[in-house]
Amino acid sequence: MKEKVIGFIKKDTVLCVATTLAMVSAFFVKPTLNYVNYIDFRVLGILLSLMTVMAGLQRNGLFDMIGSSLLKRTKNTMQLSLVLVFLCFFFSMFITNDVSLITFVPFAMLTLRKCNQEKLLIPVIIVQTLAANLGSMLTPIGNPQNLYLYNLAEMKMSTFIGIIGPYTLTSGILLLLSVAVVCRR
């Protein structure tokens, strides 16, 4: 029994820590029926809808088709790495950072293995992770935090993008430099 509990904790560490912290927080803010009012069901509904649509598009192979089409145009390792990283960067703006990573990291692994570039697997995946998180900040649907803030602030999409745009552009330039460094090694 003890081994099963330890195995579960090792397997689902984040869940265990989150549950523990939630229980500890109950000592500071007493649980009441008002907890239900804390949940923003509109945002959760939008996220569920977005994830459902993206899962359908992914199952139908749309992202693989787009990625494969882009990869046919690459001529060297640098271009290949740029495509793999910026697929995550740009798609995360519209399909969320998580879905972008779930879609394009396996694609990158498969592609780099086909090209005998296994040495680039870890560096490219690390930069892809950064790219997905940095690209997703541009739009309200890029990540759940943005959707929540966008909904709470009740601002126009153009205002939101105008505020975040310079940071996203700077991030894109830094990602470009990161890929150059990874490929030079």
C-alpha positions in Angstrom: 0.0 0.0 0.0 2.8 2.4 1.0 4.6 1.7 -2.3 1.4 2.5 -4.3 1.0 5.8 -2.5 4.7 6.7 -3.1 4.3 5.7 -6.8 1.2 7.8 -7.2 2.9 10.8 -5.6 5.9 10.4 -7.9 3.7 10.0 -11.0 1.3 12.9 -10.2 3.5 15.3 -8.2 1.8 18.4 -9.4 -1.6 17.1 -8.6 -0.5 16.1 -5.1 1.1 19.5 -4.4 -1.9 21.4 -5.7 -4.3 19.3 -3.6 -2.1 19.8 -0.5 -1.9 23.6 -1.0 -5.7 23.7 -1.6 -6.3 22.0 1.7 -3.9 24.3 3.5 -5.6 27.3 2.0 -8.9 26.2 3.4 -7.5 27.0 6.9 -7.1 30.6 5.8 -10.3 31.1 3.8 -13.1 29.0 5.1 -14.9 26.9 2.4 -18.4 28.1 1.8 -21.1 27.9 -0.9 -19.7 31.1 -2.3 -16.7 29.1 -3.7 -19.0 28.2 -6.7 -19.2 32.0 -7.5 -15.4 32.1 -7.8 -15.5 29.8 -10.9 -15.7 31.7 -14.2 -17.9 29.3 -16.2 -17.8 31.5 -19.3 -14.0 31.3 -19.5 -14.1 27.6 -18.9 -16.7 27.1 -21.6 -14.6 29.1 -24.1 -11.5 27.0 -23.2 -13.4 23.7 -23.5 -14.8 24.8 -26.9 -11.4 25.9 -28.1 -9.7 22.7 -27.0 -12.5 20.6 -28.6 -12.1 22.4 -32.0 -8.3 22.1 -31.8 -8.4 18.4 -31.0 -10.7 17.9 -34.0 -8.4 19.8 -36.3 -5.4 17.9 -34.9 -7.0 14.5 -35.4 -7.8 15.5 -39.0 -4.2 16.2 -39.6 -4.4 19.9 -40.4 -1.4 20.9 -38.3 0.7 18.0 -39.7 -0.2 19.0 -43.2 0.7 22.7 -42.6 4.0 21.7 -40.8 5.0 19.2 -43.6 4.3 21.8 -46.2 6.6 24.3 -44.5 9.3 21.7 -43.9 9.5 20.8 -47.6 10.8 24.3 -48.2 13.7 24.0 -45.7 17.3 23.6 -47.0 19.5 23.3 -43.9 19.5 22.6 -40.2 19.0 26.3 -39.3 15.9 26.7 -41.4 14.5 23.4 -40.1 15.0 24.5 -36.5 13.5 27.9 -37.3 10.4 26.3 -38.8 10.0 23.8 -35.9 10.3 26.6 -33.3 8.2 29.2 -35.1 5.4 26.7 -35.8 5.0 26.6 -32.0 5.4 30.4 -31.7 2.7 31.4 -34.2 0.3 28.5 -33.7 0.3 29.1 -30.0 -1.3 32.5 -30.6 -4.4 30.7 -31.9 -4.5 27.2 -30.6 -3.1 27.8 -27.0 0.4 27.1 -25.9 -0.4 23.6 -24.6 -2.0 22.4 -27.8 0.8 23.9 -29.8 3.4 21.9 -27.8 1.3 18.7 -27.8 1.0 19.1 -31.6 4.5 20.2 -32.6 6.9 18.6 -30.2 6.2 15.0 -31.4 6.4 16.4 -34.9 9.8 17.9 -34.2 11.1 14.7 -32.7 9.9 12.7 -35.7 11.4 15.2 -38.2 14.7 15.6 -36.5 15.1 11.8 -36.3 14.3 11.5 -40.0 17.0 14.0 -40.8 19.6 12.3 -38.4 19.7 15.4 -36.2 19.0 13.8 -32.9 21.6 16.0 -31.3 19.2 18.9 -31.8 16.2 17.2 -30.1 16.6 18.6 -26.6 17.7 22.2 -27.6 14.9 22.5 -30.2 12.3 21.2 -27.8 13.4 23.6 -25.1 13.2 26.5 -27.5 9.9 25.3 -28.8 8.6 25.3 -25.2 9.8 28.9 -24.8 8.3 29.8 -28.2 4.9 28.4 -27.4 4.7 30.3 -24.1 6.0 33.5 -25.6 3.8 33.4 -28.7 0.7 32.6 -26.8 0.8 35.9 -24.9 -0.2 37.9 -28.0 -3.9 36.8 -28.1 -6.6 36.3 -25.6 -7.0 32.7 -26.7 -3.3 32.0 -26.6 -3.4 30.9 -22.9 -6.0 30.6 -20.2 -4.6 33.5 -18.2 -5.0 35.9 -21.2 -8.6 34.7 -21.7 -9.3 35.4 -18.1 -7.7 38.8 -18.1 -9.2 39.8 -21.4 -12.7 38.8 -20.2 -12.2 40.6 -16.8 -10.9 43.8 -18.4 -13.6 43.8 -21.1 -11.2 45.4 -23.6 -11.2 45.2 -27.4 -9.0 42.6 -29.1 -7.1 45.4 -30.8 -6.3 47.0 -27.5 -5.1 43.7 -26.0 -2.9 43.0 -28.9 -1.6 46.6 -29.0 -0.5 46.3 -25.4 1.2 42.9 -25.7 2.5 43.2 -29.3 5.8 44.8 -28.5 6.6 42.1 -26.0 5.7 39.4 -28.5 7.9 41.0 -31.2 10.8 41.2 -28.8 10.3 37.6 -27.8 10.3 36.6 -31.5 13.6 38.3 -32.1 15.1 36.7 -29.0 13.8 33.3 -30.2 15.5 33.9 -33.6 18.8 34.5 -31.8 18.3 31.5 -29.6 17.8 29.2 -32.6 21.0 30.7 -34.2 22.9 29.9 -31.1 21.5 26.3 -30.9 22.3 25.6 -34.5 25.9 27.0 -34.3 26.7 24.5 -31.6 
